[in-house]
Amino acid sequence: MKQSIYRKQAEDLKEIFDRTMQETAPDRLVRDTVKPSSEGLYIKDNHYSLMPDQHVWVFGTGKASARMALALEEILGDQIKDGIVITPPSTTTATQRIQQFEGAHPIPDRTSESATYELLNLTKKIPKDDIVIYCLSGGTSALLCMPAKGLELEDLQQTHQLLIHSGADIKEINTVRKHISGIKGGQLLHHLKDTRLIDLVISDVPGDTLEDIGSGPTTPDSTTYQEAFQILKRYRLWEEIPHPVRTHIAKGMHHDIPETPKPHSDILVKHQSHIIGSARNAAETAARFCEEMGYHARVESEVFTGDVEEVSQHVTGQLINVLEEDDPVSKPAALIFYGESTVEVTGDGLGGRNQELALHAVRFLKDRHHISLMSAGTDGRDGPTDAAGALCNGQTFEKAQAESYDPDIFLKNNDSYHFFDAFDLLLKTGPTGNNVMDLVVGLVE
C-alpha cells in the first residue's frame, strides 16, 4: 500500500511541476502583458505611442530571453526593427527580426563577452526616442559580460567561481559582480539613455528587487564598492580573488573610479520596469494545480533563503506537522515553498542546491510515511547537472540503508546527484526556458 501511495505522490509531483512550468512559461507571460495597438503598443495598462517613422527594438539577456523575444515578434510583427538577446545554449528560439546569441552560464566565457559587445554595438544604431524593450531574466549575470576597465575575462571567471561556492546569497554575489563589471549595476543605461526603455522582467531573486535581478544592468544600484569589499572579506575570499580585482575594488573604495549609477539619477527619465513573472506567481500556480488534484494546498508566505540544511529542516518540519497534527492544513495536503538556498561547497561531488535540499530531507523524513517531497530549479537545471532537482519520500532513507548508501557521506562530499541517480529519483526535465528560483512541493497523504 505504501509503495502505491509513494508512486502516486511522485507522479503527482512531476505533473505539478510540468503544469506549473507550462502555465508560467515566459512567452505566455509576455502574451498576457503586451498588446499591439494602431498607434503603438500596450504593456499592462500603459500605452506607448509610435510615430510612423518610429520602431521597437528588442534586447534581452537571461534564460527566459529567447522565449520572451519570440513572443514579442509574434505580437508586434513589423513594429520591431531589430534586436539582440543573449541566451544559454539549448534555449534559442526561431526569431526572424531579433538576433540571438548564446552565452555561458553560470560562469561567463568568451561567447558571453563577444555577444555582449555585439549587443552594445547595435544600441548605437537606435534612433532617438525609439522604444527599447529589454527582456531581463535570471542568468543575466553570466550571459551579459563586459569586464570593468583594467580587468580581464579570466578575472571575472575566477571571482564568479569563488563566489558561487562560498555560500554567499544571490544579493551578495551580485553586489560583487556589479562592481567588477562595465555594464551591470545600471551601467547599461548609459547606452540606452536616449531611448524610451521598457523592462519586461522575470524575477529569480528573493523579494523581486529589480537591482538584484541579473545584477540589474538597467537598474540603478544602491550598493557600493565598500559593500563588495566587506562581502569578499566575510566569506574569506579577499585574498583568494585575482589581484587585479582587489586593485579595482580598492580604487572604487577610494573614489579613484566612478561608482555604479545610483537611484534618483536623471538617467531614468524615460524608463519603466514591469515584473511579469516571479517565484511567488509560480508557487501560487502550483497550489492551484494541487487543489485541482484533490490536495488542500498552502503556499508559504515568505520566500526561503539561507543555508540549504536549515531550509530543508524548515520545509520538512512543516510537512511533519501536517502529518501528525493536520496543521496548518488538513490531509491530503500540499505545501508549496519557493526561494533560493545557499550551499557552501567543500566536497568534489556532483549536485546542486535542490538535490542537496532533497538529500537533507531524506534524513529529516526518515520513517515519516506518507510524505513525499520535490525540490526543483524552475530553469530545469540544478547546478552543473542535467537534473532540475530530485524527489524523495519517507522510505528513501530506509532504501538507502539497504543498499549501504549513507546520505551523510554523500552530503559531506556535495554528491547529491549520484545518491539520487542510484535510486532513479532525479527530476530531469531539460531546459525549461524559464527561471524563477526554486520550487519545493511536499505532499502528505
N, C-alpha and C positions, 0 to 999 in steps of 0.2 A: 504493500500500500504506500509506504514512504517513497519508494522508488517512483511510483506513478505521480505522486504529488510533486516531487522534485523535477521530474521530467516536464510536467505541465508548467511549473513555475519557470523553468529555463526557456521553454518555448514562448511563454508569455513575455518574459523579459526581452527576448530578442525581437518579438513583434512590437513591443512598446518602443524600443529604440528605433527600429526601422520606420515605423509610422511617424514618430516624432521628427525624425530627420527629413522625411518627405514633406511633412506639414510646414516645417520651418526652413525649408530649402531657400538659399539666398535668392534665386531667380523668382521664386514665389513671393518672397518679401518685397522685392523690387516692384513686381507687377501690382502688388497691393498698395504701393506707395506712390508710384509715378504714373501720371496720366497725360496724354498729349492734349493740346488744345489748338484751335485755329490760329491763335496768336502767340503760342509758346508752349508752356507745359505747366502742369500742376505737380507739386510734391507735397503730399498730405493736403493741407488746406491753403497752401501758399501758391500763388500764381506768379510765374516768371515769364515776362513778355520777351518776344524775339521780333526784331525788325526783319524785313525780308532779306537783308544782307548779313544777318547775324546767324550764328550757328551754336551748336552744343559740341563741346569737346569732352571726351571721357578719359579719365585717368584712374588708376587704381593699383592697389597692392594688397596682397594677402591671400589666404587660402580660399576665400569666397569670391575674389575679384573677377575671375573668369566667368562664373555663372551670373554674377551681377551685370557684367558687361554685355553678355548675350541677351539678357532680359531687356536691357536698355535699348539695344539695337532693335529688338522686336517691337518695342513700344514707340520709339522715337523715329525710327527709319532714317530718311534722308535729312532730318534735322541735325543728325550727327555729322560733323565734318571729319573728325579724325580722333585718335586717342591711343593710349598705350596702357595696358595693365601688366603687372608682373605677378606671376602665379607659380606655385610649386609644380614640379613635374607630375604628370598624370591628372592634372586638373584643368587643362586647357579646354576651351570650347570653340565652336566653329563660327566665330565672329567674322564679319566681312569688312566693316569700316574701322573697327578698333583692333589695333595690333596687340598681339600677346607675346610676351617674353617669359621664359622660365628663369627662375632663380632658385637658390638653395635654401633649405631650412632643416634644422634650426640654426646652423652655422652658415653665415654668408660665404660665398665664394666668388670667383671671377664672373660667373654668369650673373649673379646678383648685382655686382658692381657695374658691369657693362650695360645691363638692362636699365639701371638707374640713370646712367649718362644718356642713354637713348631717350628716356622719358624727359629728362631735363632739356635736351636739345629740342624736342618737339614743343615744349612750353614756350620757346622763343618765337614760335610761329603764330601764336594765338593773338588775333586782333583784340584791341582794347574793348572791354565791355561785352565780349562773347561770354557765354555761360560755360563754366567748367564744372562737371560733376565728378567728384572724387569718390571712388568706391574703396572704402577702407575696412579691413578686417584683420583678424589675428594672423600672425605670421609675417606681418609687415616689417617687424624689427630686423629680420634676417634678409627678407627679399629686397627691401629698399636699402641700399648700401652705398654710402659715399663717405670715406674716412675724412675726419676733420683735417685741416691743413697741418702738415707735419707728421701725419700718421699714415701707415700703410695698411692694406687689407689684412696682412698677417697679424698686425697689432690688434685689430678688431676681432679676428678669429680666435686668437688666444684668450682675449679678455672675455668674449662671449662664452667660450667653453668653460672657463673657470667659474663664471657667474652661474651658469646652468647647473653645475654640480655642487654649488656651495651651500644650497639650502635657502638662499635668498628668495623672497617672494617676487612676483612679477613687477610690482611697482618699484621695488629696489633695483631689480635688474635693469628696468627701462630707464631709471634715473641715471645710471651709469652710461647706458647705451646712448642716451640723448647727448651726453657731454663729451663723447668721443666721435660724434657724427657731424658731418657737414650739412645734413638735410633733415634730421629728426628734431624733435622738440620745437616744432613750429617753424623750422628753417626753410621748409619747402614753400612757405608763404611768400618768401622773397621773390620766388619765381612765378607766382600767380597773383601778385598784388594788384594788377590792372584788370583782373577778370572778375566776373560775378561767380564766386566759388560756393558750391553746394556740396557738402559732405554727406554721403549715404554710408552709415556706419553700422557694422555688425560687431557688437561688443564681445570681447573674450577676456575681460578683466573684472574682478570684483568691484562692485559699485558703479560700473559702466562710466567711469571717469574718462572723458574724452582725451585728456592729455596722456593717459596711460595706454590707450588702445593703439597698438602698433608703434609705441613710442611717440605718438602724437605728431606726425610730420606736418599736419595743417592746423595744429592747435598750440597756441602759446603755452609756454612751460613755466610752471611755478617753482620747479626745483632748481638747485644751484650746483655749481662745481663743488662747493663745500660739502653739500649733502652726498654727492657722488664719492668724495674722498672718505667721508665718515662710513658709508656703506662698505667700501672696499676694506677699510680698517676693521669694521665689525666682523666681517667674515674672513679675516686674516688673509686677504688677497693683495693688499697694497704692495707687499714685497714680491708677490708672485706674478703680477701683471707685467707686460713688457715695459722697459724703461721709457720709451717714447710716450706711452700712455701716462705714466707717472708725471713726466715733464709737462705734458699738455694740461693735465688736471691742475697741477701746481700753478701753471701760468694763469689758468682760469680763476683760481682762488685769489691770486694776487692782482687780478683785474688787468693782466697784460694782454688778454684776448677777450673779445666780447662774450657776454653771457648769451644764452638762448633767448629768443623773443619772449617777453613777459606778457601776462594778461593785461587787458585795457590798452594794448598797443593800437595805434591808428591803422595798423596793417589789416585790421579786422572789419573795416568799414563795409565791404561787400561780401561778407562771409556768413553762411549759415550752416549749421550741422544738424542732421537728423539721425538719431539712433533708431534703426528699423528692426533690429534683431538683438536678442540677448539671451543669456543663460536662463534668466527668470522666465522669459517667454517660452523657452523650450521646456522648462520644468512644468509650467502650467499646462502646456500642450500634452506632455506625458501623463499628467494627472487626469486629464480629460479622457485619454485613451484607457487608462487604468479603470476609471469609473465605468466606461462602456463595457469593459471585460468583467465587471462584477466585483471589483475591489472598492473598498472605502479608501479614498485617496486623500493624502495630505501633503502639501508642499512645505518644506522647511522655510520659515520666514526669513532667515538670514543666509546669505551666501557663506559657504565654508572656505576657510583659508588656513594656512599654517601647516605644521608638521603632519605628515601623512598618517603616522600611527595614531596621533591624537584625533584626527578627523575620523579615521576608521573606528576608533573606540566610541566616539560620539554617535556615529551612524548606527553601529550595531547595538549600542545601548538603547537607542530609541526603538529599534526593532524588537529587542528582548522585552522592553516594557509593554509593547503591544501584545506579544506572545503571552506574557504572564498576567497582564492586568487589563488588557483591552484599552490601553492608554498610549497615545492620545486619540486613537480611532479604534473602531471595532473591527474584528476579524470577519472575513478575509480583508487584509489591509495592504495598502501600497503606500510606502513613504518615499518621497522624492526629494533628493538633495542636489544642490548644484554649487559649483565653485571650482577652486583650483588649489590643491595641496602642494606642499613642497617636500622634496626628498634631498637629503644630503647623501651623495653617492660616495661610498668608501670602498665598495667591492668592485669586482671586474666582471660581474654577471650581466645579463641582458634583461631589460624590462623598462617599465615606465611608471609614472605615478599612479595610474589607475590599476595596473596589475599589482603594484605594491600595496595599494589600499585594500584590494581584494584579498591579498595574501595575509595581511594583518587580520582581516575579517575572518579568515579561516580559523585562526586561533580563538578569536573572540566568540565565534558562533559554535564552537565545539559542543556537540551533543544538544544543540538547540534545534531540535527537529521542527520541521515545517517552516523554516526561514530560508529564503534564497536571496542573493544579492548580486547585482551587476554594477560594475564601475566602468565607465567608458568615456573616452575622449570624443567629442562631437565632430572632430575632424576626421575620425576614422583611423587615426594613427596615434598610438601611445608611446611616447619616447622614440628611440631609434629602432622600432619593431614594426612588423607587418600586422599587428593586432591593434584594435581600438581599445581593448581592455580585457576584462576577464569576468567570469561568473564563479560563484561558489555557493555552498549551502551548509546546513548543519551537519552533514555527513562527510564533507570534504576532508576534514582533519582525520577522521577515522579511516577513510580510504587511503590517505597519505601514509598513515602509520603502518597499515597493512603492507604497503609497498616500500617501507623503510625510507620514506621521503619526510624529512624533518623540516617543517616550514621555517623554523628559526634559522637553520643553516642557510636556506635559500634567501631569507631576508638579510642576513648578515652579509651575504655576497651580492646583494641587489640583483638577484637572479630569479625574479618572479616569473619571467617568461617561460623558462624551462620547467618550472614547477607546474604551471597551468597547462603547458603543452603536453606534459606527460599524462594528464587526465582529460584531455580534449575539452578544456574549459576556457580556452581563449575565444574572445569575440572578434572575429575577423570580418570586416565589412568592406575593406578597401577605402580609398579616399572618398569622403562624403561631399567635398566641395563646400563644406560649412566649417565654422569654428566659433563656438560659444561656450568655451570652457568645458568642464566635465559634468557628466550626468550620472548620478548614483541612484539606483532604484532598488528598494528592498521590498520583498513580498512576504507576507505572513498568512499562512492558511489557518 
